[in-house]
């Protein structure tokens, strides 16, 4: 298996509640992806293994790598409603193919892994997708490839920067104003090209400063300031 060193991408840094807000995933849902869950069947209780492997199981925080994994899983579960067990099987298969515990954050997943992943999910699963036709499989492939345009990779082909989206229908190719990068501000949301934390902008706005004054203070454009405010307001509403 690929060795994952103790680097900034795999350091426990994000409390579950913060990660859930950034990704707009219900906190209980994210916890179940991290811890697994038990469920009742006709044959008795069954255990669903975690979908996301935290860097340090004894610590509750997620790494940046985990954050990107959850970003992809959100679409698989919410948009295509694939069963958890089938997702788990597909992740295990991809882990073997890519020789890593985190296949969803590798650039190779975007280039040649999406097709393998979808094929594995839909194999012998006539009810795996809402639309079970070939068109349904195509839709999942296109959705995942589209979604992965919100991720940037480093020279080693590992996810290193993430542009969160606040609506599933948002065009992932545009609106890359806010990003998370573990090498900048400890991985907290910042304005692209400026490195200004969105929280710092909102602090001034809540203190009564005008948008134009905030933009001047941080050398941002008014539209960047407005997006930072909007982003933080969505986090509060999550």
Residue pairs with C-beta under 8 A, 6 or more apart in sequence:
1 95
1 99
1 100
1 101
2 98
2 99
2 100
2 101
4 10
4 55
4 65
4 100
4 101
4 102
6 55
8 64
8 182
8 183
8 187
9 63
9 64
9 65
9 158
9 159
9 160
9 182
10 55
10 63
10 64
10 65
11 55
11 63
11 64
11 182
12 54
12 55
12 56
12 59
12 61
12 62
12 63
13 61
13 62
13 63
13 64
13 182
13 186
13 187
14 22
14 61
14 62
14 63
14 64
14 66
14 67
14 187
15 60
15 61
15 62
16 27
16 30
16 31
16 34
16 60
16 61
16 62
17 27
19 25
19 30
19 62
19 66
19 67
19 70
20 26
20 27
20 29
20 30
20 238
21 235
21 238
22 67
22 164
22 180
22 189
22 235
23 30
23 67
23 70
23 71
23 74
23 164
24 74
24 166
24 234
24 238
25 70
25 74
29 77
30 70
32 48
33 50
33 51
33 52
33 70
33 73
34 50
34 51
34 52
34 54
34 62
34 66
35 50
36 47
36 48
36 49
36 50
37 47
37 48
38 45
38 46
38 47
38 48
39 45
39 46
39 48
40 46
48 84
48 85
48 88
49 88
51 69
51 73
51 84
51 87
51 88
51 91
52 62
52 66
52 69
52 70
52 73
53 66
53 101
53 102
54 61
54 62
54 63
54 66
55 63
55 65
55 66
62 70
64 159
64 162
64 180
64 182
64 187
65 102
65 105
65 158
65 159
67 162
67 180
68 104
68 105
68 151
68 159
68 162
69 102
69 104
69 105
71 147
71 150
71 151
71 162
71 164
72 104
72 144
72 147
72 148
73 87
73 104
75 143
75 144
75 147
75 168
76 82
76 87
76 121
76 140
76 144
77 84
77 87
78 168
79 143
79 168
80 129
80 130
80 136
80 139
80 140
80 143
81 129
81 130
82 121
82 128
82 129
83 125
83 128
86 121
86 125
86 128
87 121
89 120
90 117
90 120
90 121
91 103
91 104
93 116
93 120
94 103
94 104
94 109
94 113
94 116
94 117
94 120
95 101
95 102
95 103
97 103
97 113
97 116
98 106
98 108
98 109
98 113
100 106
103 109
103 113
103 117
105 151
105 158
105 159
106 113
106 153
106 157
106 158
106 159
107 153
107 157
107 158
107 159
108 157
109 117
109 148
110 145
110 148
110 151
114 141
114 144
114 145
114 148
115 141
117 144
118 137
118 140
118 141
118 144
119 137
121 128
121 140
122 128
122 129
122 136
122 137
122 140
126 132
129 136
129 137
129 139
129 140
130 136
131 139
146 172
146 173
147 172
149 172
149 173
150 162
150 163
150 164
150 165
150 172
150 176
151 159
151 161
151 162
151 163
152 159
152 160
152 161
152 162
152 163
153 159
153 160
154 160
160 181
160 182
160 183
161 179
161 180
161 181
162 179
162 180
162 181
163 172
163 175
163 176
163 178
163 179
163 180
163 192
164 178
164 179
164 180
164 189
164 231
165 172
165 175
166 230
166 231
166 234
175 227
176 192
177 191
177 192
177 223
177 224
177 227
177 228
178 189
178 190
178 191
178 192
178 198
178 227
178 228
178 231
179 189
179 190
179 192
180 187
180 188
180 189
180 190
181 187
181 190
184 190
184 195
185 195
185 197
188 197
188 198
188 199
189 197
189 198
189 199
189 231
189 232
190 196
190 197
190 198
191 198
191 201
191 218
191 220
191 224
191 227
191 228
194 218
194 219
194 220
194 224
196 218
196 220
196 228
198 228
198 229
198 231
198 232
199 232
200 218
201 214
201 218
201 220
201 225
201 228
201 229
201 232
202 228
202 229
202 232
204 213
204 214
204 217
205 211
205 214
205 225
205 229
209 217
211 222
211 225
211 226
211 229
212 222
214 220
214 225
215 221
215 222
215 224
215 225
218 225
220 228
